[in-house]
Amino acid sequence: MMDSADMESGSYHDRLRTFPNMRAKPYTPLVFRILLGINVRVLFLLLLLSFGAIFYMGAKTSPIIVLVISICILSFFVAIYLMKWVLAKDEGPPEMVQIADAIRDGAEGFIRTQYGTISKMAMLLALVILCIYLFRSTTPQQEASGVGRTTTAYITVASFLLGALCSGFAGYVGMWVSVRANVRVSSAARRSSREALQIATRAGGLSALIVVGMAVIGIAVLYATFYVWLGVDTPGSMKVTDFGYGFGASFVALFAQLGGGIYTKAADVGADLVGKVEQGIPEDDPRNPAVIADLVGDNVGDCAARGADLFESIAAEIISAMILGGTMAQRCKIEDPSGFILFPLVVHSFDLVVSSVGIFSIRGTRESGVLSPIEDPMAILQKGYSVTIVLAVLAFGLSTRWLLYVEQAPSAWFNFALCGLIGIITAYIFVWITKYYTDYKHEPVRTLALSSSTGHGTNIIAGVSLGLESTGLPVLVISAAIVSAYWLGQTAGLIDETGNPTGGLFGTAVATMGMLSTAAYILTMDMFGPIADNAGGIVEMSQQPESVREITDVLDAVGNTTKATTKGFAIGSAALASFLLFSAYMDEVSSFSREPFKQVDIAIPEVFVGGLLGAMLIFVFSAWACAAVGRTAQEVVNEVRRQFIERPGIMDYKEKPDYARCVAIVASASLREMIKPGALAIISPIVVGFAFRILGYYTGQPLLGAKVVAAFLMFATVSGILMALFLNTAGGAWDNAKKYIETGALGGKGSDAHKAAITGDTVGDPFKDTAGPSLHVLIKMLSTITLVMAPIFL
């Protein structure tokens, strides 16, 4: 404790303050410790042998695989360059470094514990999958390929664990980058807003290239392994093992999103309710005991979880499109089906190229100071996105002409190119719609902010109505995209042995590829948000000049919009991918049952009940996710209040808050709370399918379990898409309405309108960062789990 003279002079307020580490000693993951312990020459030799083995398998499979792997490896080198470029930037004064160290320690400690919990659950589920596949029947395709039941079981489990491992690593990379880039953005903001924007963008691009590159190269190596070692070259013969990879990825993504989302929003809500509302101190004020936990949450909730989420999205889309393309080529008696099978890998490898160009198109400037009105951060990011879009269209057209041209239907490639164009346009429209409803430059958010001037209740009413309205345009766009792509595919000229057109589903798959053909740049914009948010927190806590905080506030507001647009993009791609996965599920049931399974009749009472249960799952899951945030936030609120009461000197800078205590509370509570909604998502389709299978056995309806699960999946997908759109958009709009008022509108900070907007933002926090993002992961996970577990429904 300082003496009274120091207190009066304010020297404690002005002098350098230290911030606690969240762990006793630095932690390095086991894999990195092993690699660091290996001799450099030995490590280089091992890497050389690994690359040699990968290229050997690729060359034995197809030259296309070699091209895909080469592009992925080149993208990793680009990511290494970006990493060195970002880490070469200065970290600023010591007080910034100390705050960043505390954030990094808390984030890495939580991720380590969370992934330990998820890995145990994954191993348990892998044992369940192994038991199911050891005792299930085989499909005709697997019998034809000569792969036995035991081999299939072990390959499926290995694929599941590999998908889980890669998804977890993708999430870890997102967190690792963000906790090192945040302080560098803060330091750059002291010099130039354009430099801060460039660092945040390139840091996000680093994560994005690694995540997308891993998804593509992982599936390419998996396919080449099946092809070379097992001789699997029959389209669809290893369908379930491929979906095992997707299921593993979605399993980790769901729990990463749930745990990270609960963490970030519980800390945020707790910090805001006591700090801003009760104590009247600014956001990210160093006197708030929950501020470090809040900043840690940005990294584990937005960066780590979103990395795993997008990895899972790309993996599921690539796998389903490869299988649909191979199956269609087989039905149409196309001599060389490799183009249709490998087309998704080529598209996403070109995504790495075009997105890299988009990332590098955002350059710094020698000028310092606040961004001019002409150089709005969102406009600069949009220019980079426009560059990426144009290049993606060109790359997509060339890819379709190269790989999808067949002599029996010479114009088919053009139809499929148009399908891809529909997907790209759909992605762009989705980004624009979400930006319109969540950016405070547009009318909806400004109207929401205006409603805050009449009180808290009117703010909530306006926010809910805005979220509900925002579901309309996206649904119309997705509906038009699905119908248009399906029609273009059907009229492509590809027909089966009976003369029926077969390209409809593949056309929809190509549209999904088009929508995700700029996924790396979209993830870059998403990662930009939490990095900018963290940078603003570090600036506030280290008490930098107001001009620096103004720069980070502008970047933070743009980050809120980019996060919201990315979530809208993810929902749109999830809707298209789920349509493909639903069709794949029906094909899988048909293969196992050896009976046609082309449609689901919801007029059957049991099937209709299955649909109701699927819709119910979405609402109950969302409720449990939001309730988990509420319960954890209550613990944070009580702790922060306790510290303000027991340590009254905190408000006068005479005592330091116990940041570590809040971090520990949020970490343990979020890990505990993520289990319940996650278990509900995994267990529900299995229990429903198995229960109705037994009912069907006694009532003479052999496929009843599979039909009920199909309805369950269909209704859950439709309800989940609408609910996710509502939650994400409403939450983002509430957040930016608050940001708009904080710019000085409607009375500015501290006004009654500002307090009402804080209430709306608090309500929207679990919507946009916990329940909403978890839902679109849930939608895809339901599709993959029903595919993998299909044998127990028959």
RAPE-V604524 format. One line per field, one symbol per residue. ss: DSSP state (H for helix, E for strand, C for the rest). phi: phi as a letter, one per 40 degrees, with the letter a starting at -180 (. if undefined). psi: psi as a letter, one per 30 degrees, with the letter a starting at -180 (. if undefined). A space follows every 50 residues. Layout:
ss->???
phi->???
psi->???
This chain:
ss->CCCHHHHHHCHHHHCCCCCCCCCCCCCCCHHHHHHHHCCHHHHHHHHHHH HHHHHHHHHHHCHHHHHHHHHHHHHHHHHHHHHHHHHCCCCCCHHHHHHH HHHHHHHHHHHHHHHHHHHHHHHHHHHHHHHHHHCCCCCHHHHHHCCCHH HHHHHHHHHHHHHHHHHHHHHHHHHHHHHHHHHHHHHHHCCEHHHHHHHH HHHHHHHHHHHHHHHHHHHHHHHHHHHHHCCCCCCCCCHHHHHHHHHHHH HHHHHHHHHHHHHHHHHHHHHHHHHHHHCCCCCCCCCCCCHHHHHHHHHH HHHHHHHHHHHHHHHHHHHHHHHHHHHHHHHCCCCCCHHHHHHHHHHHHH HHHHHHHHHHCCCCCCCCECCCCCCCHHHHHHHHHHHHHHHHHHHHHHHH HHHCCECCECCHHHHHHHHHHHHHHHHHHHHHHHHHHHCCCCHHHHHHHH HHHHCHHHHHHHHHHHHHHCHHHHHHHHHHHHHHHHHHHHCCCCECCCCC ECCHHHHHHHHHHHHCCCHHHHHHHHHHHHHHHHHHHHHHHCCCCHHHHH HHHHHHHHHHHHHHHHHHHHHHHHHHHHHHHHHHHHHHHHHHHCCCCCCC CCCCHHHHHHHHHHHHHHHHHHHHHHHHHHHHHHHHHHHHHHHHHHCHHH CCCCCCCCHHHHHHHHHHHHHHHHHHHHHHHHHHHHHHHHHHHHHHHHHC CCCHHHHHHHHHHHHHHHHHHHHHHHHHHHHHHHHHHHHHHHCCHHHCCC CHHHHHHHHHHHHHHHHHHHHHHHHHHHHHHHHHHHHHCHHHHC
phi->.ccccccccgccccccbbbcccacadbbdddcccccccddcccccccccc cccccccccccacccccccccccccccccccccccccccccgcdcccccc ccccccccccccccccccccccccccccccccccbccbcdcccccgcccc cccccccccdcccccccccccccdcdcccbcdcccdccccbacccccccc cccccdcccccccccccccccccccccccbgcbcdgcbdccccccccccc cccccccccccccccccccccccccccccgcccgcccccccccccccdcc ccccccccccdcccccccccccccccccccccfcdbccccccdcccdccc dcccccccccccbcaccbhcdcdcccdcccccccccdccccccccccccc ccbbcbccacccccdccccccccccccccccccccccbcccbcdcccccc cccbhccccccccccccccccccdcccccccccccccccccchcbcccgc cbcccccccccccccccbdccccdcccddcccccccccccccfcddcccc ccccccccccccccccccdccccccccccccccccccccccccfbcabab ccccdccccdccccccdcccdcccccccccccccccdccccdccccbccd cbgcbccccccccccccccccccccccccdcccdccccccccccccccbg bcbcdccccccdcccccccccccccccccccccdccccccccchcfhgcg ccccccccccccccdcccbbcccccccddccdcccccccddccb
psi->klleeeeefgfeeflkllkkkglelkkkleeeeeeffkkeeeeeeeeeee eeeeeeeeefdkfeeeeeeeeeeeeeeeeeeeeeeeffklgaleeeeeee eeeeeeeeeeeeeefeeeeeeeeeeeeeeeeeffglllleeeeefgjlee eeeeeeeeeeeeeeeeeeeeeeeeeeeefffefeeeeeffekeeeeeeee eeeeeeeeeeeeeeeeeeeeeeeeeeeeefgjgjkffheeeefeeeeeee eeeeeeeeeeeeeefeeeeeeeeeeeeefgllkgkffjfgeeeeeeeeef eeeeeeeeeeeeeeeeeeeeeeeeeeeeeeeghkejfeeeefeeeeefef eeeeeeeeeffjlalfklakkleeikeeeeeeeeeeeeeeeeeeeeeeee eefgkkefifgeeeeeeeeeeeeeeeeeeeeeeeeeffkgfleeeeeeee fffgleeeeeeeeeeeeeeffdeeeeeeeeeeeeeeeeeegfgklafggk kggeeeeeeeeeeeegfgeeeeeeeefedeeeeeeeeeeeeghlleeeee efeeeeeeeeeeeeeeeeeeeeeeeeeeeeeeeeeeeeeeeefhlkiflk jffkeeeeeeeeeeeeeeeeeeeeeeeeeeeeeeeeeeeeeeeeefiffe fggflklieeeeeeeeeeeeeeffeeeeeeeeeeeeeeeeefeeeeefgh iegeeeeeeeeeeeeeeeeeeeeeeeeeeeeeeeefeeeeefffkhfakf leeeeeeeeeeeefefeffdeeefefeeeeeeeeeeeegeeff.
